Amino acid sequence: MRDPEVVVVGGGNAGYCAAHAAAERGRRVVLLEKAPRADAGGNSYYTLGSTRMVHDGLDDLIEVLEPDERHARTEVPPYSAAEFLDDLERVTGGRGDKELAEAVVEGSRDAVRWLHGLGLRFQLMYDRQAHEQPDGTFVFWGGSHLSNVDGGPGLMAVHEQIAARLGVEVRYDSAVTGLLTEGDAVVGVRIGTEELRAESVVIASGGFQANAQWRQQYLGDGWQHAKVRGTPYNTGDLISAALEIGADRGGDWSTCHSVPWDASYPENESNRALTNRLSRYGYPLGIVVNRRGQRFLDEGADFRNYTYAKYGKVILDQPGSVAFQVFDATSRAMLAAYEYEMPGINPVVADSLEELARAMGVDVDGFVRTVREFNASIDTSRPFDPTIKDGRCASVQPVKSNWAAAIETAPYSAYPVTCGISFTFGGLRGDVDGRVLDRSDVPIPGLLACGETLGGLFSGNYPTGAGLTAGMVIGRRAGALA
Ligand SMILES: Cc1cc2nc3c(=O)[nH]c(=O)nc-3n(C[C@H](O)[C@H](O)[C@H](O)COP(=O)(O)OP(=O)(O)OC[C@H]3O[C@@H](n4cnc5c(N)ncnc54)[C@H](O)[C@@H]3O)c2cc1C
């Protein structure tokens, strides 16, 4: 093959979207992936494929959904651009890049339709984003309603098929080590001693979450101990290479996406077999305590779609960076089987609170006091309803704002959790087409970035499903420009 016109660095969702968009426009595209084929797919492989998009309800979504007999009994509240923007603004505390946010939100529906047209299949997330009502209907909540079929592995398998069809050449075991420049412009990449020239280079090599030294340096002391949920290959190589040639840093380098994550399973990092099943997102239905037996966060502050990505850090800050999610028999029965019936899961189970505390290794008196005070403070005048923010609060410190239910029915279960890091929010600074900007705000000719490499969209927190959407929208735009 002649020199490519476009080189894409990184074979995750964002990189493939860029590659497809460039190839659709007739460009010769080479995609370089650091991992061997057996480990490829980046963080995108580890996802559930949850994709947040603007839509007008089920009638609007139906054209991209696989047939499902439950559709006739399903209510999917519309999700407007204003709501998506508002969610981004709220969870990031207004610190996100507004132009980037608008581009992602406005482009979300079209990007999903584009990928559907290329062959990606979608479905509603019945098991994780809906509650079944007593009359057999399903009510969706939380703004992120669909995923692609077969989650991350399915997503990456289809991306590979589309790329092959469009003539994209994919090279595995190809770690890019540097950028080639001529004057101000990027004219290719270095892969060890090999050079590959191209008119445009699109960096889609993820964040730096798998680089323990950078985590400690930029996120703070203690972060070197966080568990890497996804790919071990995203170590910030190309962020570093771009900074070296004058690119500007983008977004919030001091925060990241991190979640409650199984603390006791032995292989709880970059586990390609269990992927996302090591997540523990059922805490809104119970309470979370630390080793002192004390609660330390508001489990019911919001739907978990809007809290889970910031609670990993809160757990990291607890003694031993460990905590326990506690449920009684009633709340245990409502937990998602996908996570809480993971093969090899090892909860602590006991018939009394004292026994549970001893088995967890937490302070017994502290724990029993916590549960008693919590139970006594619940506003029982409001009915428990997990499909809405039901306002059924527990007025203790810290408050549990919604879904408070007494921990009172044996057996009791406790799930040990730690901090699992998903991806970093800081990266390179770019515009809405992924053009990488230098420190004087000028685009670096020939250099684009998308996906987690591009900083700016998120800070402190994140709404479920927005990472894949961001990669689809900006990846597609960057590829079209490349
Ligand atoms: C367990 C887990 C579950 C998640 N679930 C979801 C979800 O359901 N929905 C959602 O929206 N987001 C989810 N996320 C976040 C999410 O993964 C993404 O935002 C998205 O997949 C990132 O895509 P990307 O293409 O930017 O990066 P990646 O998919 O990580 O791809 C980057 C690629 O670059 C390669 N690379 C790195 N360095 C080099 C180099 N030097 N040379 C060549 N290649 C290199 C890597 O090997 C990797 O393949 C989840 C994350 C995790 C960890």
The ligand as a Gaussian input file, in Angstrom:
#p B3LYP/6-31G(d) Opt

LIG

0 1
 C      -15.385000      -0.871000      32.279000
 C      -15.786000       0.350000      31.491000
 C      -17.103000       0.477000      31.067000
 C      -17.497000       1.593000      30.343000
 N      -18.781000       1.640000      29.887000
 C      -19.146000       2.656000      29.085000
 C      -20.424000       2.649000      28.455000
 O      -21.202000       1.683000      28.552000
 N      -20.759000       3.734000      27.699000
 C      -19.908000       4.788000      27.504000
 O      -20.276000       5.741000      26.837000
 N      -18.671000       4.784000      28.047000
 C      -18.269000       3.744000      28.813000
 N      -17.006000       3.740000      29.337000
 C      -16.091000       4.833000      28.980000
 C      -15.523000       4.490000      27.611000
 O      -14.732000       3.366000      27.594000
 C      -15.277000       5.404000      26.595000
 O      -15.490000       6.737000      26.805000
 C      -14.859000       5.058000      25.196000
 O      -14.889000       3.683000      24.988000
 C      -13.475000       5.598000      24.874000
 O      -13.191000       5.345000      23.554000
 P      -11.818000       5.817000      22.916000
 O      -11.870000       5.353000      21.514000
 O      -11.550000       7.244000      23.187000
 O      -10.679000       5.022000      23.712000
 P      -10.333000       3.466000      23.759000
 O      -11.514000       2.652000      23.430000
 O       -9.653000       3.215000      25.036000
 O       -9.301000       3.267000      22.565000
 C       -7.990000       3.760000      22.651000
 C       -7.072000       2.806000      21.900000
 O       -5.799000       3.431000      21.706000
 C       -4.804000       2.424000      21.804000
 N       -3.516000       3.071000      22.091000
 C       -3.092000       3.620000      23.253000
 N       -1.841000       4.094000      23.101000
 C       -1.479000       3.841000      21.824000
 C       -0.286000       4.058000      21.072000
 N        0.797000       4.623000      21.613000
 N       -0.245000       3.645000      19.775000
 C       -1.312000       3.030000      19.194000
 N       -2.466000       2.783000      19.872000
 C       -2.539000       3.194000      21.170000
 C       -5.305000       1.533000      22.919000
 O       -4.690000       0.255000      22.874000
 C       -6.807000       1.503000      22.644000
 O       -7.150000       0.413000      21.811000
 C      -16.571000       2.633000      30.069000
 C      -15.242000       2.498000      30.489000
 C      -14.851000       1.362000      31.179000
 C      -13.421000       1.237000      31.577000

